[in-house]
Amino acid sequence: MASASPLASPEEIAAHLEANALIIDLRGEDECGDNAVTVEGAVNIVWDKSAGTMDTSGLPDDKSAPIVSPRVG
């Protein structure tokens, strides 16, 4: 199912979503304006530049679980 591209194909993403993959949104508040496109059910996980870390509490404990991060914009 893996593609040669570093980006997943629409078919690969659809297959992961059908398998209940976790959808994460990595955009910060400064990247999400009034017209920001969001994905229903997505977990927002943002890199905190000042702290040099991110809150990963929304990620699954199962490190083999599929995660989809849409690239919007």
C-alpha atoms as one frame of an Amber mdcrd trajectory, in Angstrom:
protein
   0.000   0.000   0.000   2.990   2.373   0.305   3.627   4.800  -2.504   6.971
   5.936  -3.912   6.077   9.533  -3.037   6.738  10.856   0.482   3.083  11.930
   0.460   0.291   9.413   0.805  -2.008   8.973  -2.147  -5.724   9.727  -1.742
  -6.358   5.989  -1.902  -3.864   5.323   0.915  -5.417   8.018   3.087  -8.920
   6.674   2.421  -7.802   3.166   3.400  -6.289   4.418   6.662  -9.387   6.458
   7.484 -11.571   3.414   6.858  -9.352   1.594   9.370 -10.123   4.328  11.956
  -6.755   6.062  11.734  -6.248   9.033  14.036  -6.291  12.327  12.148  -3.942
  14.976  13.527  -3.832  18.648  12.650  -0.353  20.085  13.190  -1.282  23.687
  12.423  -0.881  26.328  15.100  -3.337  29.125  15.843  -1.351  31.467  13.596
  -1.935  29.104  10.655  -5.677  28.721  11.246  -7.483  31.854  10.155 -11.207
  32.460   9.999 -11.436  30.397   6.801  -9.338  27.470   8.033 -10.353  24.084
   6.701 -10.729  21.583   9.513 -11.247  17.847   9.527 -14.024  16.525  11.756
 -12.612  14.416  14.572  -9.029  15.609  14.093  -6.786  16.072  17.128  -4.827
  19.337  17.151  -1.189  18.836  18.176   1.034  21.878  17.861   4.788  22.355
  18.253   5.441  24.828  21.089   8.430  26.791  19.787   9.168  28.496  23.095
   9.166  25.230  25.070  10.684  23.128  22.263   8.074  20.423  22.677   4.521
  19.376  21.835   1.680  17.898  23.861   1.438  14.320  22.649  -1.306  13.293
  25.081  -3.762  13.124  22.158  -1.681  10.473  20.376  -2.515   6.797  20.795
  -0.431   4.635  23.132  -0.176   2.080  20.309   2.790   3.405  18.320   1.853
   1.192  15.355  -1.598   2.822  15.008  -2.057   4.653  11.703  -1.994   8.455
  11.864  -3.084  10.748   9.036  -1.975  14.369   8.926  -3.654  16.218   6.076
  -1.682  18.950   4.364  -4.075  21.840   3.927  -3.137  24.993   2.059
